[in-house]
Amino acid sequence: MLTGANTHDVTQLIPLVEAIPPIAGKRGRPRRRPDRLYADRAYDSEPHRQKLRRRGIQPLIARRRTVHGSGLGQFRWVIERTNAWYHQFRRLRTRYERLPEIHEAFMSLASTIICWRVLCHGFC
């Protein structure tokens, strides 16, 4: 999902969850939503937690004004690493394209190159 640079992340939480495509896997009906959602303190709000629970998603969101060490960081490094991989591509570090389709095409191309590198050379 592509939004403007000045859009706050928390406003896009529920639309992002709704935009998850069906995931094929085991026999039967494809999954439409994850079991759990991990998020940092920026997404800490009870209305968002309730909306996620109504959709059958367990929210694992760090609470504000609590001690760090909730264990959520062990999952966050995967996202941070992936963002760092995307920032190796100059056209993705700073968005130059006006059309979202072109930007998404560059994202797809970068994802393909990243997957190719991981398959050829392994992780890290």
N, C-alpha and C positions, 0 to 999 in steps of 0.2 A: 504494500500500500504506500503510495507516494503522496506526501503532503508538502505544504509550503514550509519554508525554513522557520517562519515565525509562529508556527502552530505548536502549542504546548503538548507534550507527549501524553499527559494524563487524559486529555480530551479525546484522544484517539484509541484508548484502551479497548473499549467495547466494540467500536467499529472494526478494529483489528482482529479481535476474537471472532466476530461475525464473518470476517472475510477469509477465514481459514478454509481452504478447499477440502473436499472429502479425501480421506487418506485410505487408499486401498491396501489391503494386507491379507489377513486371514479371510477365509470364506465367510460369506454373509454380507450384510450391509456395511458399506464403508463408514468409518468413523467421521464424525462431523466436528468434534471438539476434543481438546485434550482433557486428561483427567485432572491435571494440576497446572497452575500458572505461577511461575516464579517472577517476582518483581522486587525492585528496590524501594527505598523509603519514599521516593517521589510519587508512587502510586498508592500510598497509604491513605485510604479513605473508606469509611464504612459503607457508603452507598455503592462504591465499586465492588467491594467484597460481597455485598448482598446480590448485586446483579450477576456476578460470577457464580455464586452459589445457586441462584435460580436456574442458571444454565447447566448445572451439574458439574461445575468446575471447582475444585478445591483451591482457594487462593492462598498461596504461600508468599505473602507480601511482608517485608520487613516493616516493623512499626517504628514510627518516629520517636525520638527522645528515649531510645532504649540502647543498651550497650551493644556494640558490634560483636559479632561472634555467633550470629544466628545460624551459620552454616550455608547461607544462600550464596556466599562468595565462591564456593566450589563450583557452582554452575555458571556464575557470571563470567568467569575467565574465558569460557568458550565463546561467549558473545564478544567480549573485548578483543580476543584474538582474531575473530572473524572480521570485526570492524578494522583492525589494524591491517589485515590482509587486503581489504577493499581499499584502504587509504594508500596502498602502494601504487594504485592506478591514479594518475594525475587528474584524469577527467572525472573521477568519482570523488576525489578529495575536495575539489571545488566544482560545483555544478555550473557548467557553461551552457548547457542546452536549455532552450525555452520549452520545448515540447516534452511532456512526461514520457511519451512513447520512446523517444530517442534515449533519454536517461535510463529507462528500464531496459532498453536493448544493451546499453553499455554495462548495466548491472548483470544481465544474463551472460554477456561475454566474459566479464570478470569472474563470475561464478564458475563458468566452464573452465577458464584458465586455472583458477584456484583448485578445482577438483582434479584437473589433469596433473598439476604439480604434486598434490597430495598422493595421488595414485602412483605417480612415477617415483617420488622420492620419500614417501612416508610422512608422518607427522613431524613437525618441528625440525 
